[in-house]
Amino acid sequence: MSTVTNKVILGLFFAGALPFLWMGIGCIFGGTLLTSWFKGSLRSVTDVLRIVVLVSLYPIVFQFTNIMTKDESPFSLLPPFLLGLAVILISATVLFRRYRRKKGGEVLSE
């Protein structure tokens, strides 16, 4: 049981599985984005935001696997976290303002 819970082994497993997991989730989010975009739905705003969140979470999770495998300082998670948070907030603000202007000021819910 100690081999399964070893943080180096778990970190290496997640480091290897992470790209495939992210590609799968990205394909799902991309498919829902294309579907809502072809329908002309307002839901495409949230779908774009989902992809932005997925992209900005990747460096954070990748750094976490580095912490698990290479015994780095946990404070090395702060720069990717703050950068990802800034990207998410800026993109959410820009997307919602753009689509609110495009749709004539109506509320963006479905």
MITORLO-594572 format. One record per residue: x, y, z of N, C-alpha, C in turn. Coordinates in Angstrom, 3 decimals, padded with zeros to 6 digits. Example, Ala and Ser with C-alpha at 12.3 -4.5 7.8 and 13.67 -1.06 7.14 Angstrom:
BEGIN
<pt><n_u>013.190</n_u><n_v>-005.690</n_v><n_w>007.800</n_w><ca_u>012.300</ca_u><ca_v>-004.500</ca_v><ca_w>007.800</ca_w><c_u>013.200</c_u><c_v>-003.300</c_v><c_w>007.800</c_w></pt>
<pt><n_u>012.850</n_u><n_v>-002.250</n_v><n_w>007.080</n_w><ca_u>013.670</ca_u><ca_v>-001.060</ca_v><ca_w>007.140</ca_w><c_u>012.900</c_u><c_v>000.030</c_v><c_w>007.870</c_w></pt>
***
This chain:
BEGIN
<pt><n_u>000.826</n_u><n_v>-001.196</n_v><n_w>000.000</n_w><ca_u>000.000</ca_u><ca_v>000.000</ca_v><ca_w>000.000</ca_w><c_u>000.870</c_u><c_v>001.260</c_v><c_w>000.000</c_w></pt>
<pt><n_u>002.043</n_u><n_v>001.187</n_v><n_w>000.585</n_w><ca_u>002.898</ca_u><ca_v>002.374</ca_v><ca_w>000.634</ca_w><c_u>003.427</c_u><c_v>002.731</c_v><c_w>-000.754</c_w></pt>
<pt><n_u>003.506</n_u><n_v>001.753</n_v><n_w>-001.648</n_w><ca_u>003.969</ca_u><ca_v>002.053</ca_v><ca_w>-003.000</ca_w><c_u>002.906</c_u><c_v>002.836</c_v><c_w>-003.763</c_w></pt>
<pt><n_u>001.651</n_u><n_v>002.547</n_v><n_w>-003.505</n_w><ca_u>000.570</ca_u><ca_v>003.236</ca_v><ca_w>-004.195</ca_w><c_u>000.460</c_u><c_v>004.688</c_v><c_w>-003.723</c_w></pt>
<pt><n_u>000.743</n_u><n_v>004.927</n_v><n_w>-002.453</n_w><ca_u>000.600</ca_u><ca_v>006.273</ca_v><ca_w>-001.904</ca_w><c_u>001.911</c_u><c_v>007.053</c_v><c_w>-001.903</c_w></pt>
<pt><n_u>002.952</n_u><n_v>006.510</n_v><n_w>-002.505</n_w><ca_u>004.219</ca_u><ca_v>007.218</ca_v><ca_w>-002.592</ca_w><c_u>004.030</c_u><c_v>008.449</c_v><c_w>-003.476</c_w></pt>
<pt><n_u>004.434</n_u><n_v>009.619</n_v><n_w>-002.967</n_w><ca_u>004.151</ca_u><ca_v>010.854</ca_v><ca_w>-003.708</ca_w><c_u>004.953</c_u><c_v>010.967</c_v><c_w>-005.003</c_w></pt>
<pt><n_u>006.114</n_u><n_v>010.351</n_v><n_w>-005.078</n_w><ca_u>006.901</ca_u><ca_v>010.396</ca_v><ca_w>-006.310</ca_w><c_u>006.218</c_u><c_v>009.567</c_v><c_w>-007.394</c_w></pt>
<pt><n_u>005.742</n_u><n_v>008.391</n_v><n_w>-007.031</n_w><ca_u>005.065</ca_u><ca_v>007.531</ca_v><ca_w>-008.011</ca_w><c_u>003.766</c_u><c_v>008.177</c_v><c_w>-008.478</c_w></pt>
<pt><n_u>003.000</n_u><n_v>008.732</n_v><n_w>-007.540</n_w><ca_u>001.766</ca_u><ca_v>009.411</ca_v><ca_w>-007.917</ca_w><c_u>002.054</c_u><c_v>010.637</c_v><c_w>-008.783</c_w></pt>
<pt><n_u>003.100</n_u><n_v>011.379</n_v><n_w>-008.455</n_w><ca_u>003.464</ca_u><ca_v>012.546</ca_v><ca_w>-009.252</ca_w><c_u>003.865</c_u><c_v>012.179</c_v><c_w>-010.660</c_w></pt>
<pt><n_u>004.637</n_u><n_v>011.104</n_v><n_w>-010.803</n_w><ca_u>005.031</ca_u><ca_v>010.652</ca_v><ca_w>-012.145</ca_w><c_u>003.834</c_u><c_v>010.151</c_v><c_w>-012.945</c_w></pt>
<pt><n_u>002.913</n_u><n_v>009.478</n_v><n_w>-012.265</n_w><ca_u>001.701</ca_u><ca_v>009.014</ca_v><ca_w>-012.940</ca_w><c_u>000.875</c_u><c_v>010.191</c_v><c_w>-013.447</c_w></pt>
<pt><n_u>000.671</n_u><n_v>011.189</n_v><n_w>-012.578</n_w><ca_u>-000.116</ca_u><ca_v>012.347</ca_v><ca_w>-012.986</ca_w><c_u>000.596</c_u><c_v>013.166</c_v><c_w>-014.055</c_w></pt>
<pt><n_u>001.918</n_u><n_v>013.250</n_v><n_w>-013.978</n_w><ca_u>002.672</ca_u><ca_v>013.981</ca_v><ca_w>-015.002</ca_w><c_u>002.531</c_u><c_v>013.311</c_v><c_w>-016.367</c_w></pt>
<pt><n_u>002.453</n_u><n_v>011.980</n_v><n_w>-016.388</n_w><ca_u>002.274</ca_u><ca_v>011.264</ca_v><ca_w>-017.649</ca_w><c_u>000.839</c_u><c_v>011.281</c_v><c_w>-018.140</c_w></pt>
<pt><n_u>-000.113</n_u><n_v>011.251</n_v><n_w>-017.206</n_w><ca_u>-001.525</ca_u><ca_v>011.205</ca_v><ca_w>-017.589</ca_w><c_u>-002.107</c_u><c_v>012.588</c_v><c_w>-017.861</c_w></pt>
<pt><n_u>-001.448</n_u><n_v>013.620</n_v><n_w>-017.374</n_w><ca_u>-001.988</ca_u><ca_v>014.972</ca_v><ca_w>-017.475</ca_w><c_u>-002.233</c_u><c_v>015.441</c_v><c_w>-018.905</c_w></pt>
<pt><n_u>-001.302</n_u><n_v>015.263</n_v><n_w>-019.835</n_w><ca_u>-001.593</ca_u><ca_v>015.722</ca_v><ca_w>-021.206</ca_w><c_u>-002.787</c_u><c_v>015.016</c_v><c_w>-021.844</c_w></pt>
<pt><n_u>-002.926</n_u><n_v>013.725</n_v><n_w>-021.597</n_w><ca_u>-004.050</ca_u><ca_v>012.989</ca_v><ca_w>-022.171</ca_w><c_u>-005.368</c_u><c_v>013.410</c_v><c_w>-021.534</c_w></pt>
<pt><n_u>-005.344</n_u><n_v>013.637</n_v><n_w>-020.232</n_w><ca_u>-006.539</ca_u><ca_v>014.103</ca_v><ca_w>-019.539</ca_w><c_u>-006.958</c_u><c_v>015.470</c_v><c_w>-020.055</c_w></pt>
<pt><n_u>-005.990</n_u><n_v>016.357</n_v><n_w>-020.223</n_w><ca_u>-006.284</ca_u><ca_v>017.708</ca_v><ca_w>-020.698</ca_w><c_u>-006.772</c_u><c_v>017.691</c_v><c_w>-022.144</c_w></pt>
<pt><n_u>-006.212</n_u><n_v>016.819</n_v><n_w>-022.978</n_w><ca_u>-006.688</ca_u><ca_v>016.716</ca_v><ca_w>-024.360</ca_w><c_u>-008.126</c_u><c_v>016.214</c_v><c_w>-024.404</c_w></pt>
<pt><n_u>-008.458</n_u><n_v>015.253</n_v><n_w>-023.576</n_w><ca_u>-009.826</ca_u><ca_v>014.734</ca_v><ca_w>-023.546</ca_w><c_u>-010.820</c_u><c_v>015.772</c_v><c_w>-023.073</c_w></pt>
<pt><n_u>-010.492</n_u><n_v>016.451</n_v><n_w>-021.985</n_w><ca_u>-011.392</ca_u><ca_v>017.491</ca_v><ca_w>-021.488</ca_w><c_u>-011.486</c_u><c_v>018.630</c_v><c_w>-022.496</c_w></pt>
<pt><n_u>-010.366</n_u><n_v>018.970</n_v><n_w>-023.130</n_w><ca_u>-010.381</ca_u><ca_v>020.022</ca_v><ca_w>-024.147</ca_w><c_u>-011.244</c_u><c_v>019.655</c_v><c_w>-025.343</c_w></pt>
<pt><n_u>-011.220</n_u><n_v>018.387</n_v><n_w>-025.742</n_w><ca_u>-012.082</ca_u><ca_v>017.942</ca_v><ca_w>-026.849</ca_w><c_u>-013.554</c_u><c_v>018.045</c_v><c_w>-026.481</c_w></pt>
<pt><n_u>-013.880</n_u><n_v>017.693</n_v><n_w>-025.260</n_w><ca_u>-015.271</ca_u><ca_v>017.810</ca_v><ca_w>-024.809</ca_w><c_u>-015.708</c_u><c_v>019.263</c_v><c_w>-024.813</c_w></pt>
<pt><n_u>-014.877</n_u><n_v>020.144</n_v><n_w>-024.226</n_w><ca_u>-015.225</ca_u><ca_v>021.562</ca_v><ca_w>-024.181</ca_w><c_u>-015.257</c_u><c_v>022.168</c_v><c_w>-025.575</c_w></pt>
<pt><n_u>-014.335</n_u><n_v>021.756</n_v><n_w>-026.440</n_w><ca_u>-014.333</ca_u><ca_v>022.250</ca_v><ca_w>-027.819</ca_w><c_u>-015.566</c_u><c_v>021.809</c_v><c_w>-028.583</c_w></pt>
<pt><n_u>-016.000</n_u><n_v>020.589</n_v><n_w>-028.344</n_w><ca_u>-017.215</ca_u><ca_v>020.098</ca_v><ca_w>-029.002</ca_w><c_u>-018.452</c_u><c_v>020.847</c_v><c_w>-028.552</c_w></pt>
<pt><n_u>-018.556</n_u><n_v>021.124</n_v><n_w>-027.258</n_w><ca_u>-019.712</ca_u><ca_v>021.895</ca_v><ca_w>-026.789</ca_w><c_u>-019.647</c_u><c_v>023.336</c_v><c_w>-027.289</c_w></pt>
<pt><n_u>-018.430</n_u><n_v>023.876</n_v><n_w>-027.415</n_w><ca_u>-018.283</ca_u><ca_v>025.232</ca_v><ca_w>-027.961</ca_w><c_u>-018.739</c_u><c_v>025.279</c_v><c_w>-029.412</c_w></pt>
<pt><n_u>-018.308</n_u><n_v>024.312</n_v><n_w>-030.213</n_w><ca_u>-018.725</ca_u><ca_v>024.292</ca_v><ca_w>-031.616</ca_w><c_u>-020.231</c_u><c_v>024.105</c_v><c_w>-031.763</c_w></pt>
<pt><n_u>-020.805</n_u><n_v>023.256</n_v><n_w>-030.937</n_w><ca_u>-022.240</ca_u><ca_v>023.026</ca_v><ca_w>-030.992</ca_w><c_u>-023.016</c_u><c_v>024.296</c_v><c_w>-030.677</c_w></pt>
<pt><n_u>-022.636</n_u><n_v>024.969</n_v><n_w>-029.592</n_w><ca_u>-023.367</ca_u><ca_v>026.182</ca_v><ca_w>-029.218</ca_w><c_u>-023.073</c_u><c_v>027.329</c_v><c_w>-030.186</c_w></pt>
<pt><n_u>-021.894</n_u><n_v>027.334</n_v><n_w>-030.788</n_w><ca_u>-021.562</ca_u><ca_v>028.386</ca_v><ca_w>-031.755</ca_w><c_u>-022.369</c_u><c_v>028.216</c_v><c_w>-033.043</c_w></pt>
<pt><n_u>-022.503</n_u><n_v>026.961</n_v><n_w>-033.502</n_w><ca_u>-023.297</ca_u><ca_v>026.716</ca_v><ca_w>-034.702</ca_w><c_u>-024.781</c_u><c_v>027.014</c_v><c_w>-034.479</c_w></pt>
<pt><n_u>-025.253</n_u><n_v>026.816</n_v><n_w>-033.260</n_w><ca_u>-026.643</ca_u><ca_v>027.131</ca_v><ca_w>-032.937</ca_w><c_u>-026.862</c_u><c_v>028.634</c_v><c_w>-032.766</c_w></pt>
<pt><n_u>-025.761</n_u><n_v>029.383</n_v><n_w>-032.574</n_w><ca_u>-025.886</ca_u><ca_v>030.815</ca_v><ca_w>-032.325</ca_w><c_u>-026.315</c_u><c_v>031.122</c_v><c_w>-030.909</c_w></pt>
<pt><n_u>-026.016</n_u><n_v>030.223</n_v><n_w>-030.010</n_w><ca_u>-026.445</ca_u><ca_v>030.347</ca_v><ca_w>-028.624</ca_w><c_u>-025.493</c_u><c_v>031.240</c_v><c_w>-027.827</c_w></pt>
<pt><n_u>-026.041</n_u><n_v>031.868</n_v><n_w>-026.795</n_w><ca_u>-025.210</ca_u><ca_v>032.666</ca_v><ca_w>-025.893</ca_w><c_u>-024.338</c_u><c_v>031.790</c_v><c_w>-025.007</c_w></pt>
<pt><n_u>-024.617</n_u><n_v>030.534</n_v><n_w>-024.995</n_w><ca_u>-023.852</ca_u><ca_v>029.606</ca_v><ca_w>-024.171</ca_w><c_u>-022.394</c_u><c_v>029.497</c_v><c_w>-024.634</c_w></pt>
<pt><n_u>-022.119</n_u><n_v>029.947</n_v><n_w>-025.840</n_w><ca_u>-020.752</ca_u><ca_v>029.887</ca_v><ca_w>-026.351</ca_w><c_u>-019.806</c_u><c_v>030.752</c_v><c_w>-025.522</c_w></pt>
<pt><n_u>-020.327</n_u><n_v>031.774</n_v><n_w>-024.850</n_w><ca_u>-019.495</ca_u><ca_v>032.606</ca_v><ca_w>-023.975</ca_w><c_u>-018.937</c_u><c_v>031.763</c_v><c_w>-022.835</c_w></pt>
<pt><n_u>-019.783</n_u><n_v>030.996</n_v><n_w>-022.200</n_w><ca_u>-019.314</ca_u><ca_v>030.166</ca_v><ca_w>-021.086</ca_w><c_u>-018.435</c_u><c_v>029.027</c_v><c_w>-021.578</c_w></pt>
<pt><n_u>-018.679</n_u><n_v>028.543</n_v><n_w>-022.794</n_w><ca_u>-017.830</ca_u><ca_v>027.488</ca_v><ca_w>-023.343</ca_w><c_u>-016.419</c_u><c_v>027.996</c_v><c_w>-023.620</c_w></pt>
<pt><n_u>-016.310</n_u><n_v>029.211</n_v><n_w>-024.138</n_w><ca_u>-014.987</ca_u><ca_v>029.799</ca_v><ca_w>-024.341</ca_w><c_u>-014.289</c_u><c_v>029.993</c_v><c_w>-022.998</c_w></pt>
<pt><n_u>-015.044</n_u><n_v>030.428</n_v><n_w>-022.012</n_w><ca_u>-014.467</ca_u><ca_v>030.624</ca_v><ca_w>-020.686</ca_w><c_u>-014.008</c_u><c_v>029.305</c_v><c_w>-020.068</c_w></pt>
<pt><n_u>-014.717</n_u><n_v>028.228</n_v><n_w>-020.337</n_w><ca_u>-014.287</ca_u><ca_v>026.905</ca_v><ca_w>-019.852</ca_w><c_u>-012.938</c_u><c_v>026.517</c_v><c_w>-020.446</c_w></pt>
<pt><n_u>-012.756</n_u><n_v>026.782</n_v><n_w>-021.723</n_w><ca_u>-011.482</ca_u><ca_v>026.450</ca_v><ca_w>-022.369</ca_w><c_u>-010.359</c_u><c_v>027.318</c_v><c_w>-021.812</c_w></pt>
<pt><n_u>-010.651</n_u><n_v>028.589</n_v><n_w>-021.561</n_w><ca_u>-009.641</ca_u><ca_v>029.481</ca_v><ca_w>-020.973</ca_w><c_u>-009.252</c_u><c_v>028.994</c_v><c_w>-019.585</c_w></pt>
<pt><n_u>-010.216</n_u><n_v>028.576</n_v><n_w>-018.791</n_w><ca_u>-009.918</ca_u><ca_v>028.048</ca_v><ca_w>-017.448</ca_w><c_u>-009.103</c_u><c_v>026.773</c_v><c_w>-017.552</c_w></pt>
<pt><n_u>-009.445</n_u><n_v>025.908</n_v><n_w>-018.487</n_w><ca_u>-008.698</ca_u><ca_v>024.665</ca_v><ca_w>-018.667</ca_w><c_u>-007.246</c_u><c_v>024.946</c_v><c_w>-019.033</c_w></pt>
<pt><n_u>-007.032</n_u><n_v>025.887</n_v><n_w>-019.937</n_w><ca_u>-005.670</ca_u><ca_v>026.230</ca_v><ca_w>-020.351</ca_w><c_u>-004.899</c_u><c_v>026.873</c_v><c_w>-019.206</c_w></pt>
<pt><n_u>-005.556</n_u><n_v>027.714</n_v><n_w>-018.432</n_w><ca_u>-004.843</ca_u><ca_v>028.394</ca_v><ca_w>-017.351</ca_w><c_u>-004.619</c_u><c_v>027.494</c_v><c_w>-016.135</c_w></pt>
<pt><n_u>-005.352</n_u><n_v>026.411</n_v><n_w>-016.011</n_w><ca_u>-005.120</ca_u><ca_v>025.475</ca_v><ca_w>-014.907</ca_w><c_u>-003.968</c_u><c_v>024.512</c_v><c_w>-015.176</c_w></pt>
<pt><n_u>-003.621</n_u><n_v>024.332</n_v><n_w>-016.439</n_w><ca_u>-002.574</ca_u><ca_v>023.371</ca_v><ca_w>-016.780</ca_w><c_u>-001.236</c_u><c_v>023.665</c_v><c_w>-016.089</c_w></pt>
<pt><n_u>-000.717</n_u><n_v>024.903</n_v><n_w>-016.122</n_w><ca_u>000.568</ca_u><ca_v>025.146</ca_v><ca_w>-015.444</ca_w><c_u>000.511</c_u><c_v>024.906</c_v><c_w>-013.937</c_w></pt>
<pt><n_u>-000.638</n_u><n_v>025.154</n_v><n_w>-013.337</n_w><ca_u>-000.772</ca_u><ca_v>024.947</ca_v><ca_w>-011.895</ca_w><c_u>-000.683</c_u><c_v>023.465</c_v><c_w>-011.559</c_w></pt>
<pt><n_u>-001.408</n_u><n_v>022.655</n_v><n_w>-012.293</n_w><ca_u>-001.392</ca_u><ca_v>021.207</ca_v><ca_w>-012.034</ca_w><c_u>-000.037</c_u><c_v>020.619</c_v><c_w>-012.396</c_w></pt>
<pt><n_u>000.576</n_u><n_v>021.118</n_v><n_w>-013.463</n_w><ca_u>001.903</ca_u><ca_v>020.641</ca_v><ca_w>-013.845</ca_w><c_u>002.939</c_u><c_v>020.986</c_v><c_w>-012.771</c_w></pt>
<pt><n_u>002.850</n_u><n_v>022.182</n_v><n_w>-012.214</n_w><ca_u>003.764</ca_u><ca_v>022.570</ca_v><ca_w>-011.139</ca_w><c_u>003.527</c_u><c_v>021.729</c_v><c_w>-009.889</c_w></pt>
<pt><n_u>002.277</n_u><n_v>021.366</n_v><n_w>-009.631</n_w><ca_u>001.975</ca_u><ca_v>020.505</ca_v><ca_w>-008.488</ca_w><c_u>002.617</c_u><c_v>019.131</c_v><c_w>-008.656</c_w></pt>
<pt><n_u>002.597</n_u><n_v>018.605</n_v><n_w>-009.891</n_w><ca_u>003.271</ca_u><ca_v>017.319</ca_v><ca_w>-010.102</ca_w><c_u>004.782</c_u><c_v>017.458</c_v><c_w>-009.939</c_w></pt>
<pt><n_u>005.346</n_u><n_v>018.613</n_v><n_w>-010.305</n_w><ca_u>006.772</ca_u><ca_v>018.842</ca_v><ca_w>-010.068</ca_w><c_u>007.085</c_u><c_v>018.898</c_v><c_w>-008.582</c_w></pt>
<pt><n_u>006.209</n_u><n_v>019.471</n_v><n_w>-007.812</n_w><ca_u>006.402</ca_u><ca_v>019.525</ca_v><ca_w>-006.357</ca_w><c_u>006.376</c_u><c_v>018.116</c_v><c_w>-005.782</c_w></pt>
<pt><n_u>005.481</n_u><n_v>017.282</n_v><n_w>-006.298</n_w><ca_u>005.381</ca_u><ca_v>015.918</ca_v><ca_w>-005.782</ca_w><c_u>006.599</c_u><c_v>015.082</c_v><c_w>-006.148</c_w></pt>
<pt><n_u>007.153</n_u><n_v>015.283</n_v><n_w>-007.336</n_w><ca_u>008.237</ca_u><ca_v>014.408</ca_v><ca_w>-007.786</ca_w><c_u>009.624</c_u><c_v>014.934</c_v><c_w>-007.427</c_w></pt>
<pt><n_u>009.799</n_u><n_v>016.251</n_v><n_w>-007.393</n_w><ca_u>011.141</ca_u><ca_v>016.804</ca_v><ca_w>-007.209</ca_w><c_u>011.337</c_u><c_v>017.540</c_v><c_w>-005.894</c_w></pt>
<pt><n_u>010.380</n_u><n_v>017.463</n_v><n_w>-004.994</n_w><ca_u>010.452</ca_u><ca_v>018.106</ca_v><ca_w>-003.677</ca_w><c_u>010.784</c_u><c_v>019.596</c_v><c_w>-003.782</c_w></pt>
<pt><n_u>010.108</n_u><n_v>020.298</n_v><n_w>-004.666</n_w><ca_u>010.277</ca_u><ca_v>021.738</ca_v><ca_w>-004.777</ca_w><c_u>009.473</c_u><c_v>022.421</c_v><c_w>-003.683</c_w></pt>
<pt><n_u>009.683</n_u><n_v>023.709</n_v><n_w>-003.534</n_w><ca_u>008.967</ca_u><ca_v>024.490</ca_v><ca_w>-002.537</ca_w><c_u>007.512</c_u><c_v>024.657</c_v><c_w>-002.951</c_w></pt>
<pt><n_u>006.594</n_u><n_v>024.544</n_v><n_w>-002.006</n_w><ca_u>005.181</ca_u><ca_v>024.761</ca_v><ca_w>-002.345</ca_w><c_u>004.891</c_u><c_v>026.195</c_v><c_w>-002.789</c_w></pt>
<pt><n_u>005.782</n_u><n_v>027.127</n_v><n_w>-002.455</n_w><ca_u>005.568</ca_u><ca_v>028.511</ca_v><ca_w>-002.863</ca_w><c_u>005.762</c_u><c_v>028.696</c_v><c_w>-004.364</c_w></pt>
<pt><n_u>006.300</n_u><n_v>027.693</n_v><n_w>-005.043</n_w><ca_u>006.441</ca_u><ca_v>027.794</ca_v><ca_w>-006.490</ca_w><c_u>005.093</c_u><c_v>027.649</c_v><c_w>-007.197</c_w></pt>
<pt><n_u>004.034</n_u><n_v>027.323</n_v><n_w>-006.448</n_w><ca_u>002.694</ca_u><ca_v>027.267</ca_v><ca_w>-007.020</ca_w><c_u>002.065</c_u><c_v>028.651</c_v><c_w>-007.157</c_w></pt>
<pt><n_u>002.576</n_u><n_v>029.619</n_v><n_w>-006.402</n_w><ca_u>001.949</ca_u><ca_v>030.938</ca_v><ca_w>-006.393</ca_w><c_u>002.012</c_u><c_v>031.674</c_v><c_w>-007.732</c_w></pt>
<pt><n_u>003.161</n_u><n_v>031.768</n_v><n_w>-008.406</n_w><ca_u>003.162</ca_u><ca_v>032.499</ca_v><ca_w>-009.690</ca_w><c_u>002.215</c_u><c_v>031.929</c_v><c_w>-010.746</c_w></pt>
<pt><n_u>002.185</n_u><n_v>030.592</n_v><n_w>-010.975</n_w><ca_u>001.215</ca_u><ca_v>030.104</ca_v><ca_w>-011.970</ca_w><c_u>-000.231</c_u><c_v>030.313</c_v><c_w>-011.529</c_w></pt>
<pt><n_u>-000.473</n_u><n_v>030.226</n_v><n_w>-010.215</n_w><ca_u>-001.830</ca_u><ca_v>030.436</ca_v><ca_w>-009.713</ca_w><c_u>-002.286</c_u><c_v>031.876</c_v><c_w>-009.936</c_w></pt>
<pt><n_u>-001.435</n_u><n_v>032.824</n_v><n_w>-009.588</n_w><ca_u>-001.797</ca_u><ca_v>034.233</ca_v><ca_w>-009.752</ca_w><c_u>-001.928</c_u><c_v>034.611</c_v><c_w>-011.225</c_w></pt>
<pt><n_u>-001.048</n_u><n_v>034.087</n_v><n_w>-012.057</n_w><ca_u>-001.139</ca_u><ca_v>034.352</ca_v><ca_w>-013.490</ca_w><c_u>-002.412</c_u><c_v>033.747</c_v><c_w>-014.080</c_w></pt>
<pt><n_u>-002.726</n_u><n_v>032.526</n_v><n_w>-013.696</n_w><ca_u>-003.950</ca_u><ca_v>031.880</ca_v><ca_w>-014.180</ca_w><c_u>-005.195</c_u><c_v>032.603</c_v><c_w>-013.719</c_w></pt>
<pt><n_u>-005.191</n_u><n_v>033.057</n_v><n_w>-012.467</n_w><ca_u>-006.331</ca_u><ca_v>033.801</ca_v><ca_w>-011.942</ca_w><c_u>-006.515</c_u><c_v>035.107</c_v><c_w>-012.703</c_w></pt>
<pt><n_u>-005.418</n_u><n_v>035.792</n_v><n_w>-012.995</n_w><ca_u>-005.502</ca_u><ca_v>037.047</ca_v><ca_w>-013.751</ca_w><c_u>-006.026</c_u><c_v>036.800</c_v><c_w>-015.160</c_w></pt>
<pt><n_u>-005.547</n_u><n_v>035.749</n_v><n_w>-015.804</n_w><ca_u>-006.009</ca_u><ca_v>035.434</ca_v><ca_w>-017.162</ca_w><c_u>-007.495</c_u><c_v>035.125</c_v><c_w>-017.165</c_w></pt>
<pt><n_u>-007.953</n_u><n_v>034.358</n_v><n_w>-016.185</n_w><ca_u>-009.372</ca_u><ca_v>034.001</ca_v><ca_w>-016.112</ca_w><c_u>-010.232</c_u><c_v>035.238</c_v><c_w>-015.893</c_w></pt>
<pt><n_u>-009.836</n_u><n_v>036.083</n_v><n_w>-014.959</n_w><ca_u>-010.642</ca_u><ca_v>037.275</ca_v><ca_w>-014.662</ca_w><c_u>-010.673</c_u><c_v>038.244</c_v><c_w>-015.843</c_w></pt>
<pt><n_u>-009.545</n_u><n_v>038.450</n_v><n_w>-016.486</n_w><ca_u>-009.506</ca_u><ca_v>039.365</ca_v><ca_w>-017.626</ca_w><c_u>-010.321</c_u><c_v>038.817</c_v><c_w>-018.791</c_w></pt>
<pt><n_u>-010.175</n_u><n_v>037.529</n_v><n_w>-019.073</n_w><ca_u>-010.916</ca_u><ca_v>036.958</ca_v><ca_w>-020.196</ca_w><c_u>-012.419</c_u><c_v>036.931</c_v><c_w>-019.919</c_w></pt>
<pt><n_u>-012.810</n_u><n_v>036.663</n_v><n_w>-018.672</n_w><ca_u>-014.241</ca_u><ca_v>036.686</ca_v><ca_w>-018.340</ca_w><c_u>-014.813</c_u><c_v>038.084</c_v><c_w>-018.508</c_w></pt>
<pt><n_u>-014.066</n_u><n_v>039.086</n_v><n_w>-018.061</n_w><ca_u>-014.535</ca_u><ca_v>040.461</ca_v><ca_w>-018.208</ca_w><c_u>-014.669</c_u><c_v>040.847</c_v><c_w>-019.674</c_w></pt>
<pt><n_u>-013.653</n_u><n_v>040.542</n_v><n_w>-020.458</n_w><ca_u>-013.685</ca_u><ca_v>040.902</ca_v><ca_w>-021.886</ca_w><c_u>-014.802</c_u><c_v>040.159</c_v><c_w>-022.615</c_w></pt>
<pt><n_u>-014.947</n_u><n_v>038.858</n_v><n_w>-022.354</n_w><ca_u>-015.973</ca_u><ca_v>038.083</ca_v><ca_w>-023.057</ca_w><c_u>-017.379</c_u><c_v>038.564</c_v><c_w>-022.732</c_w></pt>
<pt><n_u>-017.650</n_u><n_v>038.767</n_v><n_w>-021.448</n_w><ca_u>-019.010</ca_u><ca_v>039.167</ca_v><ca_w>-021.087</ca_w><c_u>-019.330</c_u><c_v>040.579</c_v><c_w>-021.565</c_w></pt>
<pt><n_u>-018.358</n_u><n_v>041.476</n_v><n_w>-021.545</n_w><ca_u>-018.613</ca_u><ca_v>042.825</ca_v><ca_w>-022.068</ca_w><c_u>-018.829</c_u><c_v>042.796</c_v><c_w>-023.576</c_w></pt>
<pt><n_u>-018.035</n_u><n_v>041.997</n_v><n_w>-024.260</n_w><ca_u>-018.155</ca_u><ca_v>041.915</ca_v><ca_w>-025.721</ca_w><c_u>-019.504</c_u><c_v>041.344</c_v><c_w>-026.136</c_w></pt>
<pt><n_u>-019.918</n_u><n_v>040.263</n_v><n_w>-025.487</n_w><ca_u>-021.173</ca_u><ca_v>039.638</ca_v><ca_w>-025.876</ca_w><c_u>-022.375</c_u><c_v>040.430</c_v><c_w>-025.385</c_w></pt>
<pt><n_u>-022.231</n_u><n_v>041.177</n_v><n_w>-024.302</n_w><ca_u>-023.344</ca_u><ca_v>042.007</ca_v><ca_w>-023.856</ca_w><c_u>-023.567</c_u><c_v>043.136</c_v><c_w>-024.862</c_w></pt>
<pt><n_u>-022.465</n_u><n_v>043.717</n_v><n_w>-025.369</n_w><ca_u>-022.578</ca_u><ca_v>044.756</ca_v><ca_w>-026.383</ca_w><c_u>-023.139</c_u><c_v>044.182</c_v><c_w>-027.691</c_w></pt>
<pt><n_u>-022.714</n_u><n_v>042.967</n_v><n_w>-028.021</n_w><ca_u>-023.128</ca_u><ca_v>042.345</ca_v><ca_w>-029.274</ca_w><c_u>-024.613</c_u><c_v>041.984</c_v><c_w>-029.257</c_w></pt>
<pt><n_u>-025.113</n_u><n_v>041.566</n_v><n_w>-028.129</n_w><ca_u>-026.502</ca_u><ca_v>041.127</ca_v><ca_w>-028.029</ca_w><c_u>-027.443</c_u><c_v>042.251</c_v><c_w>-027.556</c_w></pt>
<pt><n_u>-026.972</n_u><n_v>043.491</n_v><n_w>-027.549</n_w><ca_u>-027.853</ca_u><ca_v>044.599</ca_v><ca_w>-027.237</ca_w><c_u>-028.116</c_u><c_v>044.801</c_v><c_w>-025.760</c_w></pt>
<pt><n_u>-027.228</n_u><n_v>044.378</n_v><n_w>-024.894</n_w><ca_u>-027.362</ca_u><ca_v>044.628</ca_v><ca_w>-023.471</ca_w><c_u>-028.233</c_u><c_v>043.651</c_v><c_w>-022.718</c_w></pt>
<pt><n_u>-028.665</n_u><n_v>042.570</n_v><n_w>-023.358</n_w><ca_u>-029.517</ca_u><ca_v>041.617</ca_v><ca_w>-022.646</ca_w><c_u>-028.685</c_u><c_v>040.778</c_v><c_w>-021.681</c_w></pt>
<pt><n_u>-029.357</n_u><n_v>040.204</n_v><n_w>-020.721</n_w><ca_u>-028.691</ca_u><ca_v>039.400</ca_v><ca_w>-019.705</ca_w><c_u>-028.173</c_u><c_v>038.119</c_v><c_w>-020.347</c_w></pt>
<pt><n_u>-026.941</n_u><n_v>037.743</n_v><n_w>-019.974</n_w><ca_u>-026.308</ca_u><ca_v>036.581</ca_v><ca_w>-020.594</ca_w><c_u>-026.625</c_u><c_v>035.305</c_v><c_w>-019.830</c_w></pt>
<pt><n_u>-027.841</n_u><n_v>034.868</n_v><n_w>-019.901</n_w><ca_u>-028.209</ca_u><ca_v>033.582</ca_v><ca_w>-019.300</ca_w><c_u>-029.148</c_u><c_v>032.881</c_v><c_w>-020.260</c_w></pt>
<pt><n_u>-029.247</n_u><n_v>031.585</n_v><n_w>-020.053</n_w><ca_u>-030.057</ca_u><ca_v>030.823</ca_v><ca_w>-020.990</ca_w><c_u>-031.011</c_u><c_v>029.928</c_v><c_w>-020.276</c_w></pt>
***
